[in-house]
Every structure is written in C-alpha cells, then in structure tokens.
Amino acid sequence: MTAILEREIKLRFDDAASARAAVLEAGATPLRSRRLQEDCLLDTTDESLHRRRCVLRIRLESGRSLITFKGPVQPSLVKVREELETVVADGPLLLRVLEQLGYRVWFRYQKYREEFALEDVIVAIDETPVGTFVEIEGGDRGIAEMAEALGRSPADYLVDSYRLAIDETPVGTFVEIEGGDRGIAEMAEALGRCPADYLVDSYRRLYMLDCETRGIPPAEMMLFDDE
C-alpha cells in the first residue's frame, strides 16, 4: 500500500478530442489507454467517514480493482489530501466483505479515463456524465505550470468533487493532470491554460451540485445502465 499527499486540480474542456489535442501539444505522452472506471463510495450507517470528511472508495476498471482511503482536504490553492491506495485481487468480493462489516455503498459513478505523463506530472482526461475534464496531479509547481500550458489560471481550478461543483462548472470535457508542481504547471501551460483555469473538485461534488441546480435528488452518476 502506498501513502501519499495527493495534490490535484481539474480543468473543464468542451470535449475529449480537444482535451487530448491540448495535452499532447503540451508535451505529455500517453501513459494508460482509455478505459471505463466505476467508483463505489462507502460509509457506515452513521456516516462516520462523511463526518470526518474522509472517503473510502473501491474502483473497478479493466480487470483490476483498487481500494482507496482519502483523508480530509487540506487548505490550499490546489486540492491536497492524504491518500492510501492499493490494488486488490477481487473488488466485487471486497465490496461484499465491507458490507458485512457494516459499510454500505452510498454512491456510484462511472467515467472514461485516459492518462498521460510529463516528468512528474500525471494528466488524465476524464469523460463523465457531468462533462469532460482534465485532471492534473503532482506538486504545486507542476500543477501550476501544466495548467498554465493549458491556458488556465487558479481562478479556473476545481478543487472539490465534480458532484458539488457542477453549478460553477459547465458540463463539458476535462483533462486531468497529475504529477509534481512544476510538471503540472508546465503541462497546463502547454495546453494553453493557467492556474485560474484549474479545477480541483471531484466528480462526485460536481454531480451533487448539478442535482441541486436541477432540483433533483442525487442517485448514481453512471454512463450506462447495468443491462
């Protein structure tokens, strides 16, 4: 299991094609191909994790699964929080085990993700039900430089979940950049963006804000039906 202090932002893009072109123009190279991810967020019946502002997630994708714990978001220009993550052999079985231990899946969402890298920055293009985003992960400097390369500034950063920030962020396509501060900033700049363009909200937060805007109760943020 790896423990890191995760730093990331998200930036809005109109569609995946324009996001990919901008990321490649910024100098990033393909890291992982486009695949479908399904995230399941869990909590206890008394919402102990939510009250502590923590997240427990099981991610299912392309034949592998991961379990992730995220601590509270720390005050910062970019989204900063402790992250503990490891690969597990059987995600669906782990979900059943956690449910037997008193946890429940309270939210599910899907997205398509394609990842790129530039030095110590990881850039992800996420196609979600609430729009397309570029997520930049790395150090503060790398994030700023990558965002600037993408033509964005700090005013554009989404630093919360996609679910709760949708009222401030129009639906669209985003590029996610992950890495060190300098790498993220350089990649964003190469994509014609600056720190004001950074988005650091999570998809879940954006989705919740979208539901609030439309006056509907939140349910699941899925790309496809299970059928």
PyMOL commands that set and color helices and strands:
alter all, ss='L'
color gray80, all
select helices_A, chain A and resi 16-25+48-51+91-100+140-149+154-156+162-165+181-190+195-197+203-214
alter helices_A, ss='H'
color red, helices_A
select strands_A, chain A and resi 2-13+29-44+55-61+64-70+79-88+103-118+121-128+131-138+160-161+173-179+201-202
alter strands_A, ss='S'
color yellow, strands_A
deselect
rebuild
show_as cartoon
